[in-house]
Amino acid sequence: MNPFNTTLAVIGTTAALALAGTAHAGATLDAIQKKGFIQCGVSDGLPGFGVPDSQGKMTGIDVDVCHAVAAAVFGDASKVKFSQLTAKERFTALQSGEVDVISRNTTWTSSRDSGMGLVFTGVTYYDGIGFLVNNKLGVTDAKQLDGATICIQAGTTTELNVSDYFRTHGMKYTPITFDTADESAKGLEAGRCDVLTTDQSGLYAQRIKMAHPDEFVVLPQVISKEPLGPLVRKGDDEWFSIVKWTLFAMLNAEEMGITSQNVEEQARTTRNPDVARLLGADGEYGKDLKLRKDWVVQIVRQVGNYGEVFERNIGQGSALKIKRGLNALWSNGGIQYAPPVR
């Protein structure tokens, strides 16, 4: 084949792909508006993050992120349907279009953000891999786990992180993998392994589901960085921006002291220019996102600011009672930070 013709063919294919990406920009929002709801992929059952309550209603911080997106898009936080996905199922479900967004405990990594046709929109929760052990083992430090049998959920970043940690410290372990988080936890509870490992938040969530939670303890060591956040398909910048700025809006609202209780009054009476812009009292910033003028008011009124969502699902108002730590606002000693609406 003529090399020049080959080059032209490659250029033509690249141009066609670029045009295809442009043509599909905004397609996700269009499809969502036509069907009247957002299909959100969530955890297969992790208390505080994504789990059905006694009436079968999905609850959790990741669930509330999807409710917030619905409030922004429709002005109605209830216009969401949920798909509970295992770690193995989640990416395929998003790639195939089965769901519009994934909001479940999923770590932002370079390979996931660049090699799967997906893109992360922000960090809902800063986490790290830890270890849950039975008190009877007498273990107080992760470096005492040499030779342990470890329950791990398959298809997660945990597998590589644990392998790296044990190799770095010259220790050996035997992994036992399970398809779901619940199966992994039940493996520890049944004595099939010495240790359960996953994100620390997940360990606290699984611990409270056990028959005798006081028999188990989360070790203090965190062995990795696990920024957990929502992700969408690449190629639709419009939808990416809506999901991204929904989380930013919740963080900005908390920083400005805007809550579900005072947001409507603030929108009517504020003299603070930053608050006025955020709540749509000044400017047309929602228009840039193809959202209503009061999109942030709807998010905060119906779902809450970031702090409210955190506290009721996984913070001191919940069974997990996880401290804010890194997930406190940057102004309160944490690293949660959002760009301004202006």
Stockholm file with secondary structure:
# STOCKHOLM 1.0

chainA/1-342         MNPFNTTLAVIGTTAALALAGTAHAGATLDAIQKKGFIQCGVSDGLPGFGVPDSQGKMTGIDVDVCHAVAAAVFGDASKVKFSQLTAKERFTALQSGEVDVISRNTTWTSSRDSGMGLVFTGVTYYDGIGFLVNNKLGVTDAKQLDGATICIQAGTTTELNVSDYFRTHGMKYTPITFDTADESAKGLEAGRCDVLTTDQSGLYAQRIKMAHPDEFVVLPQVISKEPLGPLVRKGDDEWFSIVKWTLFAMLNAEEMGITSQNVEEQARTTRNPDVARLLGADGEYGKDLKLRKDWVVQIVRQVGNYGEVFERNIGQGSALKIKRGLNALWSNGGIQYAPPVR
#=GR chainA/1-342 SS CCHHHHHHHHHHHHHHHHHHHHHHTTHHHHHHHHHTSEEEEEESSBTTTBEECTTSCEESHHHHHHHHHHHHHHSCTTCEEEEEECTTTHHHHHHTTSCSEECSSCBCCHHHHHSSSEEECCCSEEECEEEEEEGGGCCCSGGGCTTEEEEEETTSTHHHHHHHHHHHTTCCEEEEEESSHHHHHHHHHTTSCSEEEEEHHHHHHHHTTSSSGGGEEECSCCCSCEEECCEEETTCHHHHHHHHHHHHHHHHHHHTTCCTTTHHHHHHHCCCHHHHHHTTSSSCHHHHTTCCTTHHHHHHHHTCCHHHHHHHHTSTTSSSCCCCGGGSBGGGTSCBCCCCCC
#=GC SS_cons         CCHHHHHHHHHHHHHHHHHHHHHHTTHHHHHHHHHTSEEEEEESSBTTTBEECTTSCEESHHHHHHHHHHHHHHSCTTCEEEEEECTTTHHHHHHTTSCSEECSSCBCCHHHHHSSSEEECCCSEEECEEEEEEGGGCCCSGGGCTTEEEEEETTSTHHHHHHHHHHHTTCCEEEEEESSHHHHHHHHHTTSCSEEEEEHHHHHHHHTTSSSGGGEEECSCCCSCEEECCEEETTCHHHHHHHHHHHHHHHHHHHTTCCTTTHHHHHHHCCCHHHHHHTTSSSCHHHHTTCCTTHHHHHHHHTCCHHHHHHHHTSTTSSSCCCCGGGSBGGGTSCBCCCCCC
//
